[in-house]
Amino acid sequence: MTSLRKLAVGATAAGLIGASTLLAAPAEATPPGRCSVNPIAATGAFSQCGDPVWHQVRVTCWAWWNWFGSYERYGQPAHGGYHSETACDLPFSMQTWSVVVY
């Protein structure tokens, strides 16, 4: 009975420590304008916003000429619900995608 009680106390302490780590994690900053960015077939992306703000999509692509390199591409500036769109040189070479709000 004593070992069962020790096991329960240890499991509870471990759970509380794990929960405190998750609760103390910093919140990710959400860009203003209710914007979203959507990937297109792992090759490009487009962004659009729900509020009247200027935005631009940014993608990071694998550099086919340099095995360990990458490069960035930006779409055209757009306003509000209009799309900002860009794509990488090669299909399926996109690594990251995000939206930049001005």
Secondary structure, 3 states (H helix, E strand, C coil): CHHHHHHHHHHHHHHHHHHHHHHCCCCCCCCCCCEEEEEECCCEEEEEECCCCEEEEEEEEECCCCCCCEEEEECCCEECCCCEEEECCCCCCEEEEEEEEC
